Amino acid sequence: MPKTAPKPLKLNAEEREQLQQLVNRHNTPQQLGLRASIILLADQGRNHQEIARELGISRDMAR
């Protein structure tokens, strides 16, 4: 069975803030906002299955 944990991310505070701003902006394209959300959750140590469940997407998309 394939490993479900994403590669460890080590975002600094500025990177996290920039991604969070993308997610919060009303004019950010949906796809970009979703990708930013995936990265933020992976940075919190969530695995692919947890990210997929929380965002309502497939596990493949979370990868």
ROSE-4610 file (N, C-alpha, C; in Angstrom, 1 decimal, always signed):
// ROSE-4610
residu = [M/M/M/P/P/P/K/K/K/T/T/T/A/A/A/P/P/P/K/K/K/P/P/P/L/L/L/K/K/K/L/L/L/N/N/N/A/A/A/E/E/E/E/E/E/R/R/R/E/E/E/Q/Q/Q/L/L/L/Q/Q/Q/Q/Q/Q/L/L/L/V/V/V/N/N/N/R/R/R/H/H/H/N/N/N/T/T/T/P/P/P/Q/Q/Q/Q/Q/Q/L/L/L/G/G/G/L/L/L/R/R/R/A/A/A/S/S/S/I/I/I/I/I/I/L/L/L/L/L/L/A/A/A/D/D/D/Q/Q/Q/G/G/G/R/R/R/N/N/N/H/H/H/Q/Q/Q/E/E/E/I/I/I/A/A/A/R/R/R/E/E/E/L/L/L/G/G/G/I/I/I/S/S/S/R/R/R/D/D/D/M/M/M/A/A/A/R/R/R]
num = [1/1/1/2/2/2/3/3/3/4/4/4/5/5/5/6/6/6/7/7/7/8/8/8/9/9/9/10/10/10/11/11/11/12/12/12/13/13/13/14/14/14/15/15/15/16/16/16/17/17/17/18/18/18/19/19/19/20/20/20/21/21/21/22/22/22/23/23/23/24/24/24/25/25/25/26/26/26/27/27/27/28/28/28/29/29/29/30/30/30/31/31/31/32/32/32/33/33/33/34/34/34/35/35/35/36/36/36/37/37/37/38/38/38/39/39/39/40/40/40/41/41/41/42/42/42/43/43/43/44/44/44/45/45/45/46/46/46/47/47/47/48/48/48/49/49/49/50/50/50/51/51/51/52/52/52/53/53/53/54/54/54/55/55/55/56/56/56/57/57/57/58/58/58/59/59/59/60/60/60/61/61/61/62/62/62/63/63/63]
x = [+0.8/+0.0/+0.9/+0.5/+1.4/+1.4/+2.5/+2.6/+1.6/+0.9/-0.1/+0.4/+1.6/+2.1/+2.8/+2.5/+3.2/+4.6/+5.4/+6.8/+6.7/+7.6/+7.6/+7.9/+7.1/+7.3/+7.7/+8.6/+9.0/+8.9/+7.7/+7.4/+7.8/+8.4/+8.6/+7.4/+7.4/+6.2/+5.8/+6.7/+6.3/+5.6/+6.1/+5.5/+4.1/+3.9/+2.6/+1.6/+2.1/+1.3/+0.8/+1.7/+1.4/+0.4/+0.5/-0.4/-1.8/-1.8/-3.0/-3.8/-3.0/-3.6/-4.3/-3.6/-4.2/-5.6/-5.6/-6.8/-7.9/-7.6/-8.6/-9.1/-8.3/-8.7/-9.9/-10.8/-12.1/-11.8/-10.8/-10.5/-9.4/-9.0/-8.0/-8.8/-8.2/-8.8/-9.0/-10.1/-10.4/-9.2/-8.7/-7.6/-6.4/-6.0/-4.9/-5.2/-6.4/-6.7/-6.7/-7.2/-7.2/-5.8/-4.9/-3.5/-2.8/-3.1/-2.6/-3.1/-4.4/-4.9/-4.3/-4.0/-3.4/-2.0/-1.2/+0.1/+0.1/-0.8/-0.9/-1.2/-2.1/-2.4/-1.3/-0.6/+0.6/+1.7/+1.8/+2.8/+2.4/+1.2/+0.7/+0.9/+1.4/+1.7/+0.6/-0.4/-1.5/-1.1/-1.7/-1.4/-2.4/-2.1/-3.0/-4.4/-4.7/-6.1/-6.8/-6.1/-6.7/-6.9/-6.0/-6.2/-7.4/-7.4/-8.5/-9.9/-10.0/-11.2/-11.6/-10.7/-11.0/-11.4/-10.8/-11.1/-12.2/-12.6/-13.6/-13.1/-11.9/-11.3/-10.7/-10.3/-9.8/-8.4/-8.0/-6.6/-5.6/-5.9/-4.9/-4.8/-5.8/-5.7/-4.9/-5.0/-4.3/-2.8/-2.5/-1.0/-0.5]
y = [-1.2/+0.0/+1.2/+2.3/+3.4/+4.2/+4.9/+5.8/+7.0/+7.3/+8.4/+9.7/+9.7/+10.9/+11.8/+13.0/+13.9/+14.1/+14.6/+14.9/+16.0/+16.0/+17.0/+18.4/+19.4/+20.7/+21.5/+22.5/+23.4/+24.8/+25.3/+26.7/+27.6/+28.8/+29.8/+30.6/+31.5/+32.3/+33.2/+33.7/+34.6/+33.7/+32.5/+31.7/+31.3/+30.9/+30.6/+31.7/+32.9/+34.1/+34.4/+34.3/+34.5/+33.5/+32.2/+31.2/+31.5/+31.8/+32.1/+33.3/+34.3/+35.4/+35.0/+34.1/+33.6/+32.9/+32.1/+31.3/+32.3/+33.4/+34.3/+35.3/+35.6/+36.6/+36.1/+37.0/+36.6/+36.5/+37.2/+37.1/+36.1/+35.3/+34.2/+33.1/+32.7/+31.6/+30.4/+29.6/+28.5/+27.5/+27.2/+26.1/+26.6/+27.8/+28.3/+28.3/+28.7/+28.7/+27.3/+26.3/+24.9/+24.4/+24.7/+24.3/+24.9/+26.2/+26.8/+26.1/+25.7/+25.0/+23.7/+23.0/+21.7/+21.8/+22.8/+23.1/+23.4/+24.3/+24.7/+23.5/+22.6/+21.4/+20.5/+20.3/+19.4/+20.0/+21.3/+21.9/+21.6/+21.4/+21.1/+19.6/+18.9/+17.5/+16.5/+17.0/+16.1/+15.2/+14.0/+13.1/+13.3/+12.6/+12.8/+12.6/+11.5/+11.1/+12.2/+12.7/+13.8/+15.1/+15.4/+16.6/+16.4/+15.3/+15.0/+15.1/+14.5/+14.5/+15.9/+16.7/+18.0/+18.9/+18.8/+19.7/+19.1/+17.9/+17.3/+17.0/+16.5/+16.2/+14.8/+14.3/+12.9/+12.9/+11.7/+11.5/+11.8/+11.4/+11.7/+13.2/+13.9/+15.4/+16.0/+15.4/+15.9/+15.6/+14.6/+14.3/+15.3]
z = [+0.0/+0.0/+0.0/-0.8/-0.9/+0.4/+0.6/+1.8/+1.7/+2.8/+2.7/+3.2/+3.8/+4.4/+3.4/+3.3/+2.4/+2.8/+1.9/+2.3/+3.3/+4.3/+5.3/+4.7/+5.2/+4.7/+5.9/+5.6/+6.7/+6.2/+6.2/+5.7/+6.8/+6.4/+7.4/+7.6/+8.6/+8.9/+7.8/+7.0/+5.8/+4.8/+4.5/+3.5/+3.9/+5.2/+5.7/+5.6/+6.0/+5.9/+4.5/+3.5/+2.1/+1.6/+2.0/+1.6/+2.2/+3.5/+4.2/+3.5/+3.1/+2.4/+1.1/+0.4/-0.9/-0.6/+0.5/+0.9/+1.3/+2.0/+2.5/+1.5/+0.4/-0.6/-1.3/-1.6/-2.3/-3.8/-4.3/-5.8/-6.2/-5.3/-5.6/-6.4/-7.6/-8.3/-7.4/-7.5/-6.7/-6.6/-7.8/-7.9/-7.1/-7.2/-6.4/-4.9/-4.5/-3.1/-2.6/-3.3/-2.9/-2.7/-3.7/-3.6/-2.3/-2.1/-0.9/+0.4/+0.4/+1.6/+1.8/+0.7/+0.8/+1.4/+0.9/+1.4/+2.9/+3.3/+4.7/+5.6/+5.2/+5.9/+6.0/+4.9/+4.9/+5.8/+5.9/+6.8/+8.2/+8.5/+9.9/+10.2/+9.3/+9.5/+9.2/+8.5/+8.1/+7.0/+7.0/+5.9/+4.7/+3.6/+2.4/+2.7/+3.4/+3.7/+4.6/+5.6/+6.4/+5.6/+4.8/+3.9/+3.0/+2.4/+1.4/+2.2/+3.3/+4.1/+4.5/+5.0/+5.5/+4.3/+3.2/+2.1/+1.1/+1.3/+0.5/-0.9/-1.0/-2.3/-2.3/-3.4/-3.4/-2.9/-2.4/-1.9/-2.9/-4.2/-5.3/-5.5/-5.4/-5.5/-4.3/-3.2/-2.0/-2.2/-2.9/-3.2/-4.1]
